[in-house]
Amino acid sequence: MSDFKSLMRRADTMRRIETDYLRAAWWTGYIRGLRRAHFGERFGTLIEHELFLSASESTIPDRAAMGCGYLAGLTLEPHNPLDPHDG
């Protein structure tokens, strides 16, 4: 199994079992970031990419968590969410 597939499988499992809505939002963003990193410009539009990049700076907690997850996913490395309630 490729690294991408194993990262996606892990992230999807974590997103589905997560009970904290901010951590679930982080996993959702992480999955999207993984896809963007793996498929490049073939996944999503430039405008969507820019929106997700800027989302980490949002004052809306779940949007910020999703943006932070997206940035983490772009690395194509395994990550876990930091506690989004601390930020």
N, CA and C atoms as a LAMMPS dump frame, in Angstrom:
ITEM: TIMESTEP
0
ITEM: NUMBER OF ATOMS
261
ITEM: BOX BOUNDS ff ff ff
-5.0000000000000000e+02 5.0000000000000000e+02
-5.0000000000000000e+02 5.0000000000000000e+02
-5.0000000000000000e+02 5.0000000000000000e+02
ITEM: ATOMS id mol type element x y z
1 1 1 N 0.848 -1.176 0
2 1 2 C 0 0 0
3 1 3 C 0.896 1.243 0
4 2 1 N 0.532 2.237 -0.799
5 2 2 C 1.338 3.45 -0.875
6 2 3 C 1.231 4.256 0.409
7 3 1 N 2.193 5.137 0.609
8 3 2 C 2.14 6.023 1.775
9 3 3 C 0.857 6.857 1.765
10 4 1 N 0.505 7.356 0.581
11 4 2 C -0.709 8.166 0.467
12 4 3 C -1.932 7.372 0.917
13 5 1 N -2.064 6.15 0.42
14 5 2 C -3.228 5.341 0.78
15 5 3 C -3.263 5.026 2.271
16 6 1 N -2.115 4.736 2.846
17 6 2 C -2.103 4.422 4.28
18 6 3 C -2.403 5.667 5.115
19 7 1 N -1.889 6.819 4.699
20 7 2 C -2.207 8.07 5.401
21 7 3 C -3.701 8.388 5.291
22 8 1 N -4.263 8.177 4.105
23 8 2 C -5.69 8.441 3.905
24 8 3 C -6.538 7.492 4.742
25 9 1 N -6.175 6.231 4.768
26 9 2 C -6.949 5.255 5.541
27 9 3 C -6.934 5.629 7.03
28 10 1 N -5.75 5.953 7.536
29 10 2 C -5.615 6.335 8.943
30 10 3 C -6.437 7.587 9.244
31 11 1 N -6.295 8.604 8.394
32 11 2 C -6.987 9.87 8.62
33 11 3 C -8.502 9.695 8.553
34 12 1 N -8.979 8.906 7.602
35 12 2 C -10.418 8.694 7.485
36 12 3 C -10.958 7.963 8.714
37 13 1 N -10.222 6.984 9.195
38 13 2 C -10.633 6.275 10.41
39 13 3 C -10.685 7.227 11.594
40 14 1 N -9.65 8.034 11.746
41 14 2 C -9.599 8.978 12.866
42 14 3 C -10.744 9.99 12.784
43 15 1 N -11.027 10.463 11.585
44 15 2 C -12.119 11.431 11.405
45 15 3 C -13.456 10.805 11.799
46 16 1 N -13.667 9.557 11.418
47 16 2 C -14.941 8.902 11.697
48 16 3 C -15.142 8.585 13.176
49 17 1 N -14.066 8.295 13.889
50 17 2 C -14.224 7.934 15.308
51 17 3 C -14.062 9.119 16.25
52 18 1 N -13.616 10.248 15.717
53 18 2 C -13.379 11.429 16.564
54 18 3 C -14.693 11.959 17.119
55 19 1 N -14.713 12.202 18.416
56 19 2 C -15.924 12.731 19.051
57 19 3 C -15.871 14.24 19.259
58 20 1 N -14.695 14.825 19.175
59 20 2 C -14.539 16.266 19.345
60 20 3 C -14.697 16.94 17.978
61 21 1 N -15.62 17.884 17.872
62 21 2 C -15.915 18.471 16.57
63 21 3 C -14.727 19.242 15.98
64 22 1 N -13.895 19.858 16.809
65 22 2 C -12.746 20.581 16.278
66 22 3 C -11.679 19.627 15.751
67 23 1 N -11.465 18.541 16.46
68 23 2 C -10.516 17.542 15.964
69 23 3 C -11.047 16.873 14.695
70 24 1 N -12.346 16.641 14.615
71 24 2 C -12.943 16.082 13.402
72 24 3 C -12.752 17.045 12.232
73 25 1 N -12.91 18.342 12.486
74 25 2 C -12.671 19.346 11.439
75 25 3 C -11.214 19.325 11.004
76 26 1 N -10.297 19.164 11.965
77 26 2 C -8.867 19.079 11.636
78 26 3 C -8.617 17.89 10.704
79 27 1 N -9.182 16.727 11.042
80 27 2 C -8.993 15.536 10.196
81 27 3 C -9.584 15.74 8.808
82 28 1 N -10.71 16.42 8.718
83 28 2 C -11.309 16.707 7.414
84 28 3 C -10.367 17.562 6.57
85 29 1 N -9.795 18.588 7.177
86 29 2 C -8.833 19.421 6.464
87 29 3 C -7.575 18.653 6.096
88 30 1 N -7.117 17.801 6.995
89 30 2 C -5.921 16.983 6.745
90 30 3 C -6.129 16.074 5.536
91 31 1 N -7.288 15.448 5.455
92 31 2 C -7.597 14.581 4.316
93 31 3 C -7.575 15.383 3.02
94 32 1 N -8.166 16.549 3.048
95 32 2 C -8.173 17.388 1.841
96 32 3 C -6.755 17.817 1.472
97 33 1 N -5.945 18.155 2.475
98 33 2 C -4.553 18.523 2.206
99 33 3 C -3.746 17.364 1.635
100 34 1 N -3.98 16.165 2.148
101 34 2 C -3.31 14.983 1.592
102 34 3 C -3.65 14.814 0.118
103 35 1 N -4.924 14.971 -0.2
104 35 2 C -5.357 14.822 -1.6
105 35 3 C -4.722 15.887 -2.486
106 36 1 N -4.695 17.111 -1.993
107 36 2 C -4.098 18.193 -2.792
108 36 3 C -2.607 17.937 -3.007
109 37 1 N -1.919 17.479 -1.952
110 37 2 C -0.482 17.204 -2.077
111 37 3 C -0.226 16.034 -3.026
112 38 1 N -1.06 15.03 -2.975
113 38 2 C -0.862 13.84 -3.805
114 38 3 C -1.227 14.092 -5.272
115 39 1 N -2.379 14.713 -5.507
116 39 2 C -2.857 14.906 -6.87
117 39 3 C -2.461 16.256 -7.467
118 40 1 N -1.988 17.164 -6.647
119 40 2 C -1.58 18.483 -7.132
120 40 3 C -2.762 19.292 -7.633
121 41 1 N -2.541 20.044 -8.68
122 41 2 C -3.568 20.938 -9.213
123 41 3 C -4.748 20.194 -9.823
124 42 1 N -4.627 18.882 -9.986
125 42 2 C -5.763 18.095 -10.488
126 42 3 C -6.845 17.95 -9.427
127 43 1 N -6.513 18.252 -8.162
128 43 2 C -7.502 18.166 -7.084
129 43 3 C -7.869 19.569 -6.625
130 44 1 N -9.115 19.914 -6.786
131 44 2 C -9.587 21.223 -6.345
132 44 3 C -9.134 22.336 -7.276
133 45 1 N -9.626 23.506 -7.003
134 45 2 C -9.258 24.676 -7.797
135 45 3 C -8.246 25.519 -7.018
136 46 1 N -7.634 26.45 -7.706
137 46 2 C -6.695 27.36 -7.057
138 46 3 C -7.408 28.178 -5.98
139 47 1 N -8.63 28.596 -6.269
140 47 2 C -9.388 29.385 -5.289
141 47 3 C -9.664 28.553 -4.033
142 48 1 N -10.065 27.286 -4.202
143 48 2 C -10.299 26.413 -3.046
144 48 3 C -9.011 26.227 -2.244
145 49 1 N -7.914 26.015 -2.952
146 49 2 C -6.622 25.84 -2.298
147 49 3 C -6.271 27.077 -1.466
148 50 1 N -6.451 28.247 -2.035
149 50 2 C -6.148 29.492 -1.325
150 50 3 C -7.07 29.68 -0.114
151 51 1 N -8.332 29.304 -0.249
152 51 2 C -9.259 29.403 0.882
153 51 3 C -8.838 28.493 2.024
154 52 1 N -8.445 27.267 1.699
155 52 2 C -8.001 26.348 2.747
156 52 3 C -6.687 26.816 3.371
157 53 1 N -5.794 27.381 2.565
158 53 2 C -4.539 27.903 3.109
159 53 3 C -4.8 29.018 4.119
160 54 1 N -5.748 29.879 3.811
161 54 2 C -6.03 31.019 4.692
162 54 3 C -6.929 30.65 5.864
163 55 1 N -7.585 29.508 5.803
164 55 2 C -8.535 29.125 6.855
165 55 3 C -7.884 28.986 8.228
166 56 1 N -6.598 28.622 8.264
167 56 2 C -5.93 28.438 9.559
168 56 3 C -5.871 29.736 10.358
169 57 1 N -6.031 30.873 9.705
170 57 2 C -5.998 32.17 10.371
171 57 3 C -7.393 32.647 10.794
172 58 1 N -8.406 31.833 10.547
173 58 2 C -9.788 32.224 10.834
174 58 3 C -10.033 32.355 12.336
175 59 1 N -10.96 33.23 12.673
176 59 2 C -11.388 33.363 14.074
177 59 3 C -12.519 32.384 14.398
178 60 1 N -12.998 31.677 13.385
179 60 2 C -14.038 30.663 13.569
180 60 3 C -13.317 29.351 13.883
181 61 1 N -13.504 28.81 15.082
182 61 2 C -12.689 27.678 15.534
183 61 3 C -12.665 26.459 14.616
184 62 1 N -13.823 26.026 14.113
185 62 2 C -13.789 24.828 13.273
186 62 3 C -13.157 25.105 11.913
187 63 1 N -13.319 26.306 11.402
188 63 2 C -12.659 26.665 10.142
189 63 3 C -11.139 26.723 10.339
190 64 1 N -10.7 27.288 11.455
191 64 2 C -9.263 27.348 11.743
192 64 3 C -8.686 25.945 11.906
193 65 1 N -9.408 25.063 12.59
194 65 2 C -8.942 23.683 12.767
195 65 3 C -8.834 22.986 11.416
196 66 1 N -9.82 23.197 10.536
197 66 2 C -9.778 22.586 9.217
198 66 3 C -8.586 23.119 8.416
199 67 1 N -8.329 24.404 8.511
200 67 2 C -7.192 24.996 7.811
201 67 3 C -5.86 24.468 8.322
202 68 1 N -5.74 24.3 9.627
203 68 2 C -4.509 23.743 10.201
204 68 3 C -4.311 22.297 9.758
205 69 1 N -5.393 21.538 9.703
206 69 2 C -5.309 20.172 9.206
207 69 3 C -4.897 20.131 7.744
208 70 1 N -5.439 21.056 6.958
209 70 2 C -5.086 21.142 5.538
210 70 3 C -3.586 21.386 5.368
211 71 1 N -3.065 22.331 6.124
212 71 2 C -1.625 22.616 6.047
213 71 3 C -0.8 21.39 6.427
214 72 1 N -1.229 20.662 7.444
215 72 2 C -0.52 19.457 7.863
216 72 3 C -0.588 18.391 6.773
217 73 1 N -1.738 18.257 6.129
218 73 2 C -1.898 17.274 5.07
219 73 3 C -1.032 17.558 3.856
220 74 1 N -0.769 18.811 3.59
221 74 2 C 0.063 19.168 2.433
222 74 3 C 1.482 18.624 2.541
223 75 1 N 1.897 18.239 3.733
224 75 2 C 3.252 17.712 3.915
225 75 3 C 3.363 16.244 3.502
226 76 1 N 2.23 15.568 3.321
227 76 2 C 2.194 14.126 3.036
228 76 3 C 2.954 13.333 4.091
229 77 1 N 2.888 13.821 5.325
230 77 2 C 3.514 13.163 6.474
231 77 3 C 2.428 12.832 7.498
232 78 1 N 2.651 11.816 8.318
233 78 2 C 1.665 11.529 9.363
234 78 3 C 1.683 12.617 10.439
235 79 1 N 0.529 13.107 10.789
236 79 2 C 0.374 14.137 11.822
237 79 3 C -0.827 13.809 12.675
238 80 1 N -0.872 14.401 13.838
239 80 2 C -2.033 14.363 14.714
240 80 3 C -2.389 15.79 15.046
241 81 1 N -3.679 16.055 15.289
242 81 2 C -4.067 17.431 15.617
243 81 3 C -3.535 17.839 16.992
244 82 1 N -3.099 19.084 17.077
245 82 2 C -2.821 19.661 18.388
246 82 3 C -4.174 19.903 19.024
247 83 1 N -4.197 20.121 20.315
248 83 2 C -5.481 20.351 20.965
249 83 3 C -6.06 21.682 20.475
250 84 1 N -7.115 21.634 19.641
251 84 2 C -7.649 22.863 19.09
252 84 3 C -8.319 23.75 20.123
253 85 1 N -8.581 23.231 21.309
254 85 2 C -9.198 24.032 22.362
255 85 3 C -8.183 24.913 23.069
256 86 1 N -6.887 24.656 22.835
257 86 2 C -5.831 25.454 23.475
258 86 3 C -5.535 26.731 22.706
259 87 1 N -5.918 26.776 21.422
260 87 2 C -5.561 27.92 20.601
261 87 3 C -6.568 28.975 20.696
